[in-house]
Amino acid sequence: MPITITPRLTVLGAGPGDPELLTLKGARVLGEADVILYDALANNDLLQHARPEALKVFVGKRRGLRSYSQDEINGLIVEHALQYGHVVRLKGGDPFVFGRGREEMLYAEQHGLLTDYVPGISSAVAAAGSVGIPVTHRGASEGFQVITATTATGELSGSVAEAAGSRTTTVILMGLGELERIVEVFSLHGQANTPAAIIQNGTLSTARLVTGSVAELPARAVAAGMGAPAIIVIGEVTRLATPEALLMALPTAAFTAPASYAKVA
């Protein structure tokens, strides 16, 4: 008797980088997968949860390697689900936070696949928290907003200007390449002296941190050799970074804490 398969897709959040931050449900789902399509921001150590016979396909973007378009990824999801059964789409952070996770589910549903979603811990909160920066803190921030630096067409997002006029903590994802323009917009809105930070590889042993005012960030980022993946945090809460984390920019000594960087009460 032929084996009957049920074509289905699970969109799974890989978390912010540290493989131990994957959820228990996420680990179980990886162990049930027939095919895993994984991104560059998903830690490869997570593939240890998969069955040896599961097909593992890298579909992310890395320097020197072929990059799949979103249309190609959508096609792979359906193709592999129809051929093998359960496809797990492993995406960095949380797939519903600028991860296009629901887009992939909708495409799969239009082609007759069953779908499910397993949340992941978003780097928007965890990367900052891993260096002692909370996105909210009594006396420093009453809320936070998470925005992306660019639109689908590659232009600077209008959300950047809106965030610059806000008094809540702003977390900017995928913004390092647009740092100069972001700083210009925030400065035009009177926030040149607002405390800010860049966290690279948050939650990992290779994490690095640069802090300073908004206006100082570009020069300090260059001096420290900061690179992607990284998040930008703007707001008073960045003063709360732990002393140990402030050493992460070394050996470039890109940051020297001024006296004004006292802890927020």
C-alpha positions as CSV (number, residue, x, y, z in Angstrom):
1,M,0.0,0.0,0.0
2,P,1.5,3.4,-1.0
3,I,2.3,5.8,1.8
4,T,0.0,8.8,2.0
5,I,1.5,12.2,2.8
6,T,-0.2,15.3,4.0
7,P,1.4,18.4,2.4
8,R,1.8,21.0,5.1
9,L,3.9,23.9,6.2
10,T,5.0,25.1,9.6
11,V,6.5,28.5,9.8
12,L,8.9,28.4,12.8
13,G,10.7,31.1,14.6
14,A,14.4,30.3,15.3
15,G,14.8,33.0,17.9
16,P,17.5,35.7,18.1
17,G,20.6,33.6,17.6
18,D,21.4,31.6,20.7
19,P,20.2,28.1,19.9
20,E,19.1,27.5,23.5
21,L,16.4,30.2,23.0
22,L,14.4,28.0,20.6
23,T,11.1,27.1,22.2
24,L,10.3,23.5,23.2
25,K,7.6,23.4,20.7
26,G,10.0,24.6,18.0
27,A,12.4,21.7,18.9
28,R,9.6,19.2,18.6
29,V,8.5,20.6,15.2
30,L,12.0,20.4,13.8
31,G,12.1,16.8,14.9
32,E,8.9,16.0,13.0
33,A,10.0,17.8,9.7
34,D,10.4,16.0,6.4
35,V,12.0,19.1,4.9
36,I,13.6,22.2,6.6
37,L,14.0,25.3,4.6
38,Y,16.2,27.6,6.7
39,D,17.5,31.1,6.6
40,A,20.9,32.7,7.2
41,L,19.8,34.1,10.6
42,A,18.7,30.7,11.9
43,N,21.5,29.2,13.9
44,N,22.7,26.1,12.1
45,D,23.0,24.3,15.5
46,L,19.2,24.1,15.5
47,L,19.4,21.5,12.7
48,Q,20.6,19.1,15.3
49,H,17.0,18.7,16.4
50,A,16.0,17.4,12.9
51,R,15.9,13.7,12.0
52,P,19.0,12.5,10.1
53,E,16.9,11.7,7.0
54,A,15.2,15.1,6.9
55,L,16.0,17.2,3.8
56,K,17.7,20.4,4.8
57,V,17.8,23.2,2.3
58,F,19.5,26.6,2.9
59,V,17.5,29.4,1.3
60,G,18.9,32.5,3.0
61,K,21.2,35.3,1.9
62,R,24.9,35.0,2.6
63,R,27.9,36.8,0.9
64,G,29.2,34.6,-1.9
65,L,26.2,32.3,-2.0
66,R,23.2,32.2,-4.3
67,S,20.2,34.1,-2.9
68,Y,16.7,32.8,-3.4
69,S,13.9,35.3,-4.2
70,Q,10.7,35.2,-2.2
71,D,8.8,33.7,-5.2
72,E,11.4,30.9,-5.5
73,I,11.1,30.1,-1.8
74,N,7.3,30.0,-2.1
75,G,7.7,27.6,-4.9
76,L,10.1,25.4,-3.0
77,I,7.6,25.2,0.0
78,V,4.8,23.9,-2.2
79,E,7.0,21.6,-4.3
80,H,8.7,20.0,-1.3
81,A,5.4,19.7,0.7
82,L,3.7,17.9,-2.2
83,Q,6.7,15.6,-2.6
84,Y,7.7,14.9,1.0
85,G,4.9,16.1,3.3
86,H,5.8,18.3,6.3
87,V,7.9,21.4,5.4
88,V,9.3,23.5,8.2
89,R,10.3,27.0,7.3
90,L,12.9,28.0,9.8
91,K,13.2,31.8,10.0
92,G,15.4,33.9,12.3
93,G,13.7,35.7,15.3
94,D,9.9,35.7,15.0
95,P,8.6,35.1,11.5
96,F,5.7,37.5,12.0
97,V,8.1,40.4,12.9
98,F,9.3,41.6,9.5
99,G,9.9,38.0,8.6
100,R,7.2,37.5,5.8
101,G,6.1,34.4,7.6
102,R,2.3,35.0,7.1
103,E,3.0,35.7,3.4
104,E,4.5,32.3,3.0
105,M,1.6,30.7,4.9
106,L,-1.0,32.4,2.7
107,Y,0.8,31.2,-0.5
108,A,0.9,27.7,0.9
109,E,-2.8,27.8,1.8
110,Q,-3.7,29.0,-1.7
111,H,-2.0,25.8,-3.0
112,G,-3.9,23.5,-0.7
113,L,-1.4,23.1,2.1
114,L,-2.3,23.0,5.8
115,T,-0.3,25.6,7.7
116,D,0.8,26.3,11.2
117,Y,2.9,29.0,13.0
118,V,5.3,28.5,15.9
119,P,6.4,31.8,17.4
120,G,10.1,32.6,18.1
121,I,11.7,35.1,20.4
122,S,12.2,38.3,18.5
123,S,15.7,39.9,18.3
124,A,13.9,43.3,18.6
125,V,13.6,42.6,22.3
126,A,16.1,39.8,23.1
127,A,19.2,41.3,21.4
128,A,18.8,44.5,23.4
129,G,18.0,42.6,26.6
130,S,21.0,40.4,26.2
131,V,23.3,43.4,26.8
132,G,21.2,44.8,29.7
133,I,19.0,47.2,27.6
134,P,15.3,46.7,28.3
135,V,12.9,48.2,25.7
136,T,10.8,49.5,28.6
137,H,11.9,50.7,32.0
138,R,10.2,52.8,34.6
139,G,11.2,56.4,34.4
140,A,12.9,55.9,31.0
141,S,10.4,54.5,28.6
142,E,6.7,53.8,28.7
143,G,6.5,51.9,25.5
144,F,8.5,50.7,22.5
145,Q,8.0,50.5,18.7
146,V,9.7,48.1,16.3
147,I,10.3,49.4,12.7
148,T,12.2,48.3,9.6
149,A,14.6,50.8,8.1
150,T,13.6,50.3,4.4
151,T,10.5,49.6,2.4
152,A,10.0,46.7,-0.1
153,T,11.4,49.0,-2.8
154,G,14.5,49.8,-0.8
155,E,13.6,53.3,0.2
156,L,13.9,54.6,3.7
157,S,10.7,53.8,5.5
158,G,8.4,56.6,6.5
159,S,8.2,54.9,9.9
160,V,11.7,56.3,10.6
161,A,10.4,59.9,10.6
162,E,7.4,58.9,12.6
163,A,9.5,57.2,15.2
164,A,11.9,60.2,15.4
165,G,9.0,62.3,16.6
166,S,8.1,59.8,19.3
167,R,9.1,59.6,23.0
168,T,9.1,55.8,23.3
169,T,12.0,53.4,22.7
170,T,12.6,52.8,19.0
171,V,14.1,49.5,17.8
172,I,15.1,49.5,14.2
173,L,15.7,46.2,12.4
174,M,17.8,45.8,9.3
175,G,19.0,49.4,9.6
176,L,22.7,49.3,9.8
177,G,23.1,50.0,6.0
178,E,20.9,53.0,6.4
179,L,22.4,54.3,9.6
180,E,23.5,57.7,8.2
181,R,20.1,58.4,6.8
182,I,18.4,57.3,10.0
183,V,20.6,59.6,12.1
184,E,19.9,62.5,9.7
185,V,16.1,62.0,10.2
186,F,16.3,61.7,14.0
187,S,18.6,64.7,14.2
188,L,16.1,66.8,12.1
189,H,13.5,65.9,14.8
190,G,15.7,67.2,17.6
191,Q,17.0,63.8,18.7
192,A,20.7,64.1,17.8
193,N,21.7,63.9,21.5
194,T,19.3,61.1,22.4
195,P,21.1,58.0,23.8
196,A,21.3,55.1,21.3
197,A,23.0,51.8,20.8
198,I,23.8,49.2,18.1
199,I,23.9,45.5,19.1
200,Q,25.5,43.1,16.7
201,N,25.0,39.3,17.0
202,G,22.8,39.8,20.1
203,T,22.5,36.7,22.5
204,L,25.6,35.1,20.9
205,S,29.1,34.8,22.3
206,T,30.2,37.0,19.4
207,A,27.8,39.9,20.5
208,R,29.2,43.4,20.2
209,L,27.8,46.7,21.4
210,V,28.4,50.4,20.6
211,T,26.6,53.1,22.5
212,G,26.5,56.9,22.3
213,S,24.3,59.7,21.2
214,V,22.3,59.3,17.9
215,A,24.7,61.7,16.2
216,E,27.7,59.8,17.4
217,L,26.5,56.3,16.2
218,P,27.8,56.3,12.6
219,A,31.4,57.2,13.5
220,R,31.5,54.8,16.5
221,A,30.0,52.0,14.4
222,V,32.7,52.4,11.8
223,A,35.5,52.6,14.5
224,A,34.2,49.4,16.1
225,G,33.8,47.6,12.8
226,M,30.2,46.8,13.4
227,G,28.4,44.7,10.9
228,A,25.1,42.8,10.3
229,P,23.1,41.3,11.7
230,A,22.5,44.1,14.1
231,I,19.7,46.1,15.6
232,I,19.6,49.8,16.4
233,V,18.0,51.0,19.7
234,I,17.2,54.7,20.3
235,G,16.0,55.9,23.7
236,E,17.0,56.6,27.3
237,V,16.9,52.8,28.0
238,T,20.3,52.4,26.2
239,R,21.9,54.0,29.3
240,L,21.1,50.8,31.1
241,A,23.6,48.6,29.2
242,T,25.6,46.5,31.6
243,P,29.2,47.4,32.2
244,E,30.3,44.0,30.8
245,A,28.4,44.7,27.6
246,L,30.0,48.1,27.2
247,L,33.3,46.3,26.7
248,M,32.0,44.4,23.7
249,A,33.2,47.2,21.3
250,L,36.8,46.5,22.3
251,P,39.6,46.4,21.1
252,T,38.7,49.4,19.1
253,A,37.8,51.4,22.3
254,A,34.9,52.9,20.3
255,F,33.0,53.8,23.5
256,T,34.1,55.6,26.6
257,A,31.2,56.1,29.0
258,P,30.8,59.8,29.9
259,A,29.7,60.9,33.3
260,S,26.3,61.7,32.0
261,Y,25.7,58.0,31.3
262,A,24.5,57.4,34.9
263,K,22.1,54.6,35.5
264,V,18.4,55.5,35.0
265,A,16.6,55.4,38.4
